[in-house]
Amino acid sequence: DQQVKQNSPSLSVQEGRISILNCDYTNSMFDYFLWYKKYPAEGPTFLISISSIKDKNEDGRFTVFLNKSAKHLSLHIVPSQPGDSAVYFCAACASGSARQLTFGSGTQLTVLP
Amino acid sequence: SQTIHQWPATLVQPVGSPLSLECTVEGTSNPNLYWYRQAAGRGLQLLFYSVGIGQISSEVPQNLSASRPQDRQFILSSKKLLLSDSGFYLCAWSAGTGPTEAFFGQGTRLTVV
């Protein structure tokens, strides 16, 4: 049973436009959500996170939105750059746990020049 | 600053051989430590996590085991590798308390032949 789902395995966007990556979760105990970026043969790199007490967090070109009622979060990248091309993973964890993250299956973002 | 080291970067092992992957963290004390695996074309699956020396929790039954002999050392082992153990193994750490992101090592590409 996948508790964190990324239903789009791939996404292509033109350079300069907005990239929107989506993620859904089923476990209502999750209260902290993260996005990671991963290049081939490397470990994931933390991008941005959001606590369940917020509905938006912004860091430069990256913004994460959280809709708790829909159990949905999204990552917006604007403007998209070719260097943003990578696999993006959504992850979630619950307070009171050992902070073990549950990951989605990832979305391959390709930014076309 | 904190750093995480994971080695080796790549490993080719015959079926039935033992395995030992090592991970060390520098610049922090009492971290939570994790082993994840990424199978080809799939997301990150949590294998083991540890909140302290000698404390290991397993998320999935498998042919692997983990140990934490020192505060900042985490080892992934197997007595006899199976073909299905092939994958990309990632070590990660997070701070011991509070909602926080996990930081990943560079990963080990294991191929069992």
Interface residues (C-beta under 8 A of the other chain):
Chain A: Q6 D31 Y32 L34 Y36 A41 E42 G43 P44 T45 F46 S49 S51 F89 A91 C93 S95 A98 R99 Q100 L101 T102 F103 G104 S105 G106
Chain B: Q6 N32 Y34 Y36 R42 G43 L44 Q45 L46 Y49 S50 V51 S57 E59 F88 L90 A92 S94 P99 T100 E101 A102 F103 F104 G105 Q106 G107 R109
